[in-house]
């Protein structure tokens, strides 16, 4: 029985640096490509991308709401919905959101696996409002 070939995910490096051997643009692959995509989707608002204005979760609007349990739950639901709709390569395992009252921000940790693997990776960042 032939073994099923697993897809390989890759993307260009945001530095647009060149590969010194092949002179092509550097690529990031697998978990690193999906991590960058997850972070980008969370930080994108609707109507920000010209070719697909529906991409994004309008997360920034929630950052101006009071930091409380209700906003934290709404933020978690918005992140989960955005990733389920726009990142088919990732299976979300856990979303941890911790309010940071002193900084008026949220610590976010998203744990996921790729659709063909049980190995997990995490993306961590702070969401804070910009005035």
C-alpha positions in Angstrom: 0.0 0.0 0.0 1.4 3.4 -1.0 1.9 5.9 1.8 -0.1 9.0 1.5 2.1 12.0 0.9 1.7 14.8 3.4 1.3 18.4 2.1 4.1 20.9 2.7 3.2 24.4 3.6 5.5 27.3 2.8 5.5 31.0 2.4 8.0 33.7 1.7 10.0 35.3 4.5 8.7 38.8 5.4 12.3 40.1 5.2 12.4 39.2 1.5 16.0 38.1 1.9 17.5 35.9 -0.8 18.7 32.4 -0.5 22.5 32.6 -0.9 22.7 29.4 -2.9 19.7 29.6 -5.2 19.2 33.3 -5.3 15.5 32.8 -4.7 13.5 34.4 -1.9 13.9 32.7 1.5 11.0 30.6 2.5 9.5 29.6 5.8 7.7 26.3 6.0 5.3 24.1 7.9 4.6 25.4 11.4 6.4 28.7 10.9 4.3 29.5 7.8 1.1 28.7 9.7 2.1 30.6 12.8 2.7 33.7 10.7 -0.6 33.2 9.0 -2.5 32.8 12.3 -0.9 36.0 13.7 -1.6 37.9 10.5 -5.3 36.8 10.5 -5.8 37.9 14.1 -4.3 41.3 13.4 -6.3 41.9 10.2 -9.6 43.8 10.3 -12.3 43.2 7.8 -12.1 45.4 4.6 -8.3 45.7 5.1 -7.4 43.4 2.2 -8.6 44.6 -1.1 -9.0 41.3 -2.9 -10.9 39.6 -0.1 -12.5 42.2 2.2 -14.2 39.6 4.4 -10.9 38.2 5.8 -10.2 39.2 9.4 -12.0 39.2 12.7 -12.3 42.9 13.7 -10.4 42.1 16.8 -9.1 45.6 17.2 -12.6 46.9 17.9 -12.8 44.6 20.9 -9.6 46.1 22.4 -11.5 49.3 23.1 -14.1 47.6 25.2 -13.7 47.3 29.0 -11.3 44.5 30.0 -13.6 42.0 31.7 -14.8 38.4 31.5 -17.4 39.2 28.8 -14.9 40.9 26.5 -12.4 38.1 27.0 -15.0 35.5 26.0 -16.0 37.6 23.0 -12.4 38.0 22.0 -11.8 34.3 22.2 -14.9 33.5 20.1 -13.8 36.0 17.5 -10.3 34.6 17.3 -11.6 31.0 17.1 -14.2 31.9 14.4 -11.6 33.8 12.3 -9.1 30.9 12.4 -11.7 28.3 11.7 -13.0 30.3 8.7 -9.7 31.4 7.1 -6.9 29.0 8.2 -7.8 25.5 7.0 -4.2 24.2 7.6 -4.5 24.5 11.4 -6.5 22.5 13.9 -7.0 24.8 16.9 -6.3 22.9 20.1 -6.5 25.7 22.7 -6.9 29.4 22.9 -5.7 31.0 26.1 -6.5 34.7 26.7 -5.3 36.5 29.8 -6.2 40.1 30.5 -3.3 42.4 31.5 -5.1 45.2 33.4 -2.0 47.2 34.0 -1.1 47.4 30.3 -4.7 47.5 29.1 -3.9 44.5 26.8 -4.5 40.8 26.4 -1.9 38.0 26.4 -3.0 35.5 23.7 -1.6 32.0 23.2 -3.0 29.9 20.4 -2.0 26.2 20.4 -2.6 24.3 17.1 -1.6 21.3 15.1 -1.4 20.9 11.3 -4.3 19.0 9.8 -2.1 16.0 9.0 -0.1 15.9 12.3 -0.7 15.5 16.0 2.5 17.6 16.7 1.5 20.9 18.3 2.9 24.4 18.1 1.9 27.7 19.8 1.7 31.3 18.8 2.0 33.9 21.6 1.5 37.7 21.4 0.0 40.7 23.1 -3.1 42.5 21.8 -3.2 46.1 22.8 -5.0 49.1 21.6 -3.2 51.8 19.7 -4.4 55.3 20.2 
